[in-house]
Amino acid sequence: MKLAIAALVVCASLALGPAPAAQGAGEEDYRIGPEDQLQIQVWGRPDLTGPVTVDYAGNIQLPLIGGIEAGGRTTADLSGYLTQRFQLLDPSIPEAVVSVLQYNSRSFMIVGEVRTPGRHAFRTIPDLWSAILASGGPTSQADLAHVQLARKEPRRGEPRAITVDLSAGVGETPLEALPELRPQDTIIVPSLVGGAVTGEKIQVLGAVNTPGVYRMTPNQRVTEAISLSGGFLADADLRRVSLTRTTGYGAISYQLDLRGYLHRAHPPANLELMPGDIVTVPAKRSTLASIIDGLATMAPIISLTFGLGLALR
């Protein structure tokens, strides 16, 4: 129950990616990055208004004015620049306003024994415990003593994978002792069932009948691994199955739509496995998870209400 309450508090205090963000506290200093999704509002020109995604080079493509370098700019800076560019073509345009819809350049992947595994995006990257709580919190089978943080781009002399002991719980873990979570990192929360994945083995976690570690068979694929673990449970969300693979360049995570594969025989979703792979089958989102998502979109209002409540006590 404490973890559930903590998850609500975390989501109420952090602005998650899918929620459109108002131009307010924190965003004026935010620097736009690759994969961020922006909303371009050109007043008086609905044909020029809409969402746009920043490409890997930091550029966006807009009607009339073409390619624009957005990476590294603030939304205020980009808004002023686009206003000038659009007004050269149409002087009747009063203003162009840019806001961030999704902070994908500051996203990370979390897989394993959490309630809502997958990619999560934040305006401000949280600490490790807050990230786990924002992902629904650990399941009852989570091995919190051996949580692994895999770096996509480790710094000089830094290991690619860091093992962290979170078994003391969220209230007893000194936050200053936790490794810094960075954009594009992967958090792996292993299972207490079956032990570590070593040798020619794979691990299957989540909403399956018998989660654990299994010996690989030749040319084994994701669906065969799930069958080996007893098949998926009734509440399994087959649209969001994840495959995590550790390579010499860090951890790679794939999100697979197995429901599409089973119904339409879409081969790319049924990847061939390699030794050490972790397959996570999440459960369908619960009412609590929906509440958490709702709270995330209402974060500024909740934060203000909470502050007023403290002030009036």
N, C-alpha and C positions, 0 to 999 in steps of 0.2 A: 504494500500500500504506500509506503514511504517513497519507493521508486516511482510509482505512478504519479504521486503528488509532485515529486521533483521534476518529472518529465513535463508536467503541466506548467510549472514555474519557468523551466528553461525555455519552453516554446513561447511562453508569454513575454519573455524578455529578449528574445532574439528574432530578428526579421528574417524569415526563411525565403528562399529564392522565388517560389512560384507566386508570391504575393506582390502585386504591383506596389512600388514604393513611392510615397509622396516625397517631394523635394523638401527634406527636413533635416533633422539632426543626424549628422554622420554622412549623409549622401553628398553634401557639398565638397567633402574631402575624398570621396571615393573615386578611384581612378579606374576607368573602364578598361576591361581586359578581354582577351579572346574568348569566344563562345558566350559572352554576355548577351542577353536579349534586351533590346532597348525599345521604348515606345517613342516614336517621333510624332509630335502633335504640331501640325502646321495650321494655325488658325485661319479660318476662311477657305481652306483648301482640303476638304476631306479626301480628295484623290491623292494627296501627298502624305496623308496621315496613316500611321499603322505601325506594326511591330517590325523590327529588323534585327538580325543576328550578326554579331561581330565575328568576322572570320578569323582563322588562326594567325593571319598576318596583322590583325588589329584594324581591319578596314570594314566599312559598310558600303552597300550599294543603294543609292537613292534615286528615285525618278527625277528627271530634269538635270540634276547636277552630277550624277554618276558616282564614282568611287570617292569616299571620304575617309581620311585616317581618323579613327575614333579612339584607338588604343592609347592609354596613358592620359587622356583628357578627363576632366571632370564633366559632369552633366551640364553645369552652368557654362563652362568654356565651350563645349560643343553646341549648346543651345544658341549662344551668341554668334558663333561662327556660321551655323546653319541659317540663322536669321538673315545675316548679311548676304550669304550666297543665294538664298531664295528671293530676297528683295531685289537683287540685281535682275532676276528674270521676271518677277512680278512685284512691282512696288506696292501693290495693295495688300500684300501679306504683312500683318502687323508683327508677328512673332512666331518663332519655332521653338518648341519646348521639348527637351529630351529628359526622359526618366528611365530608370532601370526596372525592367520587369523580372528578370532572373539573373542572379549573381553567379553565373556558371563558371566564371574564371576563378571563383573562390569556393569551388565545390570539392567534395571528397567522397570516397566510396566507403561504405561500411557493410561488411558481410559476416555471415556466421550466425551466432545465437543472439540476435536482436529481433525485436518484434516487427520492425519495418526496415529490412535491409535494402540497400540500393544507394543511389547517388543523392547527396544532399547539398544544397547550396545556401550559403549565408553571406550577408553583407559583411559581417565581421566573423572571422574564423573563431570558433569556440575552443575551449579546452577539451581534452579527451573525454572526460566524464560527461560534460554537457553534450558532446556529440553523440555519445551512446544513449543518453536520456532522450535527446531529440529524435533519435531513431526508434523510439518506443520503449527503450530500456532493455536490459538483458532478459533472456528467457530463463526459466528455471533450470535449464541444462547448460547455461553458460559457464565456462571455465574462466572466471575473472582473474585468476592468478597468472594466466598466461596469454593475456591480450597482446596482439602483435600489431605494431604500427609499421607499415611498409612505405618507405619513401619512394616517390617517383623520381625525384632529383636530389639525391643526398649531397650534402656539402662535402668539401674535401676532408678526408679522414673520418667521415661519419658512416656508420653501418647502414646498409639498405633496409634492414629489418631490426626493430627494437622491441623487446619483450617487456611488458609492463605488468606489474602486480596491482590489480584493482580490487583484490579480495577483501580489503578492509571496508569497502563500501564508499558511497559518494560522500558521506559526511566525515569520514575518517581518513580520507586520502588527501594529503597536502597538495594543493594545486600547483605550487611552485616546484614540486618534485616530478611533475608529469612532463614528458617530452612535448615540445611545441607541435601542434597539428598545423600542417601547411596545405595549401591548395594542391589538389590532385593526389594527396596521400590516400592510402587504403588502410582501414582499420579492420582487423580480422579478430572476431570474438570466437574462440574455439569452443568445442563441446566437451563436457565432462564424460560423454559417452564414447568409448572406443579408444581413447588415448590419442597420441600424436600420429601424424601422417608421415611415415618413413618408408623408404624403399619403394617397391612397385605397388603403392597403395593410394587410394583416394579416400576422401571423407564426404559423407552425405549428411546434411544437417537440415533442421527445420521440420516442416509439416509432412514427414514421412513416417511410416509405421515403426521402423527400427533404425533411427539415426546412428551413425557410427563410422568406423574406419573399415574399408573393405579392400581386399586384394584385387588388383586390376586383372582383367582378362584381355586378350589380344583384340585390338581395334574397338575397344569399348567406347560407347558414346553416352551422352548425358541421360537419355531415357533408359538405357540399360542399367546405369548406376542407380537410378531411382527405383527400378524394378528390383534390383539386388537388395535395396534397403526396405523391401516390403511394399513398395508402391506409395503413392501420395495419399494423404488424408483427405477427408471430405472438404475441409476448409482451406486446402492448399490453393494458393494463387499462382497458377501456372503461367500467367502473363509476365511474372516478374522473377522468374528463376535466375539465380546468378551463378556464374562460374568464375572462381578466383584462381589465378595461376601465378606462382612466383617464378620470376625469370632472373637472369643476371642483370637486368635493367630495372628491377623492382617488380611489384605486384601488378598484374593486369586483371581487370575485372570485366566480364561480359554480362549484359542483362539479356536474357533469352525469353522469347514468347513461346513456351512449349504448348500452350493452348492452340496457338496458330499452327504449330507443327502437327499436333494430333488431329486437328480438324481439317487442315488444308495440305498436310504433308509438305511443310515448308522446310527443306533440308538445312539451310544455314543455322536454324535454331538448335539443331541436334548435333552439337560439336563433338568431335572425337576428343577423348580425355588423354591427359598425360600424367605421369606419376606426381603425386603431391597435390593434385587438383582438389579444390573444395567446391562441392555443389550445394547451394543453399536454396531450399524451397520455402518461401515465406508463406505465412498464413494470410488469408484475406483480411483486409483492414477492418478492425473492430470499431465499435462505437466510440471507444476511448480514443483511438487513432484519429477518427474523424473530428472529435472534439479538439484534439491537439492541433490538427491542421487549421481548424477554425480559429483557435486561439492565436496561432502564428500570424494569420492574416489580420487579427485585431490587436497585435502587439502594442502599437502606440497608445490605443485607447485603454487597454488593460494596465499598461505601465502608469498612465496618468491617473487612472482610478485608484490603483494600488497606492500611489504616492499621496493622493488626496486623503485616502483612508488613514494612512499613517499620520498625516499632518493634523487630522481632526480628532485623533484619539486623545 
